């Protein structure tokens, strides 16, 4: 099932909003638990959106104490 462009953009904005509101480094697992737990989007849409945000430099991955955030 392919998302439309508007829905994909809304998903990316939601991810950015959640990351901003948490105001702490957040792992993919924590972000996934938060978004799926609240049924904001499905797993595949979430991971696709995260990948897109990483590719576009909107979010970055960092490593602290052996954990990737």
N, C-alpha and C positions, 0 to 999 in steps of 0.2 A: 504494500500500500504506500503510494507516494504522497507526500504532503504537498499542499500548495505553497507557493512562495510566501504568502501572507502568514500562514500558520507557522512556517519555519522561522520567519522573522520574529513572530510573537514568542516562540519558544526560546530563541536566543536572547531576547530582551528579558524574559522571565529569569533565565539562568543568570544573566548579568545582575539583575535586581537582587536575586537571592544572595549571590556572592557578595555584593556590595553591602547588603543589610547585615550579613553575618559578621562582617568586619574582622574576620580572622582567616588565616589560611584554611582552605577547605579541600579535603581529598575528594577524588572522584566518587569513592564509596559513600562518603558523607552526603555529598550533593545528590547522588543517586537515591540514597535512602530518603532524603528530604523530599525530593520531587516525586518519586514513585509513591512514597507513603501518603502524600497529599493528592495523588492522582492527577497531577498537573499535566503529565504527558506520559507516553509509554517509553519503555527502556530504549528502543531503537531510535526513536525521535530524539531522546535525550542525548544518547551517545553521538549521534550524527551532528547534533547542534553543538555539543562540546568540541567535537573534532573541527567543525567549521570555525568556531571561535578561536581555537588554538591556531589554525592555519592562517587566520586573518590577523593574528596578534592582539586580539581583544582580551584574551586571558593568557596566562603563562603558567607553566609548570615549574615548581621549585622543589628542591629536596632539603628537608630539615630532619635531623636525627634519624636518617634512614627512611623517612616517609616522603612520598611525593604528594605535593599539594598543588 
